[in-house]
Amino acid sequence: MAIPQSHSESLQSVIDEEVARILEESYDNTIAILEKNRLLLDKLTEALLDKEKVNAEEFEEIYRTYAVDFKPAPGDEEVEKEHSFSPDEMQAAQPQAEGSAEQTGESGEATINFRS
């Protein structure tokens, strides 16, 4: 049983284009956030590789220390960021990612390339 269309093909095309634009914009924003917080991700990865689990306090400590745009959890407004990194310091501290997650660098650590 076919469902009747309630709009024209040209309107469907406009809808499809807008959905594609929103998805691409969201993807780009996600990549930018991940790249900006690469040091945070690396430190969290180190903790997980070392211990396999991190509890809430350990995660919050890593987040408070390394998140670029630190925002306290609701109710924790008195908590301040322990370290403040400038964008240049963050860039200098971040390893340059090349290849894919399956590849390894000289140190044997996996490297990640967010853009294909």
C-alpha positions in Angstrom: 0.0 0.0 0.0 1.6 3.3 -1.1 1.4 6.3 1.1 0.2 9.3 -0.9 2.5 12.3 -1.0 1.2 15.5 0.7 3.7 17.7 -1.1 5.3 18.1 -4.5 8.6 16.6 -5.7 10.1 20.0 -5.8 9.3 20.6 -2.2 10.7 17.2 -1.3 13.9 18.2 -3.1 14.1 21.4 -1.0 13.5 19.3 2.2 16.2 16.8 1.2 18.7 19.6 0.5 18.0 21.3 3.8 18.4 18.0 5.7 21.7 17.3 3.9 22.9 20.8 4.8 22.0 20.4 8.5 23.7 17.0 8.6 26.9 18.4 7.0 26.9 21.4 9.3 26.4 19.2 12.4 29.2 16.8 11.2 31.6 19.8 10.7 30.7 21.2 14.2 31.3 17.8 15.8 34.7 17.4 14.1 35.6 20.9 15.3 34.7 20.1 18.9 36.6 16.9 18.8 39.7 18.5 17.3 39.6 21.4 19.7 39.4 19.0 22.6 41.9 16.5 21.3 44.1 16.8 24.4 41.1 16.0 26.6 40.3 12.9 24.5 43.9 11.8 24.6 44.1 12.1 28.4 40.8 10.3 28.8 42.1 7.5 26.5 45.2 7.2 28.5 43.2 6.8 31.7 41.0 4.2 30.1 43.9 2.3 28.7 45.6 2.3 32.1 42.6 1.4 34.2 39.9 0.2 31.8 37.3 2.2 33.8 37.1 5.7 35.2 34.6 6.7 37.8 32.7 10.0 37.8 35.2 11.8 39.9 38.1 10.7 37.7 36.3 11.7 34.6 35.4 15.1 36.0 39.0 15.7 37.1 40.2 15.0 33.5 37.4 17.1 32.0 38.0 20.0 34.4 41.7 19.9 33.6 41.7 19.5 29.8 38.4 20.6 28.4 38.9 23.7 26.2 35.4 25.2 26.9 35.0 24.0 30.5 31.5 24.3 31.8 30.7 23.2 35.3 28.0 20.6 35.8 24.6 22.1 36.9 24.9 22.8 40.6 28.8 23.0 40.5 29.1 26.6 39.4 31.7 27.1 42.2 34.0 24.6 40.5 36.6 26.4 38.5 38.8 25.0 35.7 42.1 23.9 37.2 44.2 24.8 34.1 43.6 27.4 31.4 45.2 26.6 28.1 45.3 29.1 25.3 44.4 27.8 21.8 48.1 27.9 20.8 49.0 25.9 23.9 46.3 23.4 23.1 47.5 23.1 19.5 51.1 22.6 20.5 50.1 19.9 23.0 48.0 17.9 20.6 49.7 15.2 18.6 49.2 15.5 14.9 46.7 12.7 13.8 47.3 11.1 10.5 45.8 8.0 8.9 43.0 6.0 10.4 42.3 4.5 13.8 43.7 1.2 12.6 47.1 2.6 11.9 49.8 3.0 14.6 52.5 5.6 15.0 56.1 5.0 15.9 55.2 4.8 19.6 52.6 2.0 18.8 49.7 4.3 19.7 46.7 4.4 17.4 46.4 7.6 15.4 43.1 9.1 14.2 42.2 11.2 11.2 38.8 12.8 11.7 38.5 13.9 8.1 38.7 11.4 5.3 
